[in-house]
Amino acid sequence: MDNQYVVGWGTLALINAGLAQGKNRTGLNWFLLSLASGPLPTFILLLIEKR
């Protein structure tokens, strides 16, 4: 696997964890979900309301 691909995927997961914490959700869960599913959780986080 290309190293840039892995770095990008991990960076996206970290960004999603930060977005989740900003919306008062568990960052670790969203980080792990992002590692497994990629960009889909990003779109979900952008659409959900802040608690």
C-alpha positions in Angstrom: 0.0 0.0 0.0 1.3 3.5 -0.8 2.5 5.5 2.2 0.7 8.6 1.1 -2.6 6.8 1.1 -2.0 5.5 4.6 -1.0 9.0 5.9 -4.1 10.6 4.3 -6.4 8.0 5.7 -5.0 8.5 9.2 -5.1 12.2 8.9 -8.8 12.1 7.9 -9.5 9.9 10.9 -7.8 12.4 13.2 -9.8 15.3 11.6 -13.0 13.3 12.2 -12.1 12.8 15.8 -11.7 16.5 16.2 -15.0 17.2 14.5 -16.7 14.7 16.7 -15.3 16.2 19.9 -16.4 19.7 18.7 -20.0 18.3 18.4 -19.8 16.8 21.9 -19.4 13.2 20.7 -16.9 10.6 21.5 -13.7 11.3 19.4 -12.3 7.8 19.9 -15.3 6.0 18.5 -15.4 8.3 15.5 -11.7 7.9 15.0 -12.0 4.1 14.9 -15.1 4.3 12.6 -13.2 6.6 10.3 -10.3 4.2 10.1 -12.7 1.4 9.1 -14.9 3.4 6.7 -12.9 6.3 5.4 -14.7 9.5 4.2 -18.3 8.4 5.0 -18.1 9.4 8.7 -16.9 12.9 7.6 -20.1 13.5 5.7 -22.2 12.1 8.6 -20.4 14.4 11.1 -21.0 17.4 8.9 -24.7 16.7 8.8 -25.4 15.9 12.5 -26.4 18.5 15.0 -24.3 19.5 18.0 -25.4 18.0 21.3 
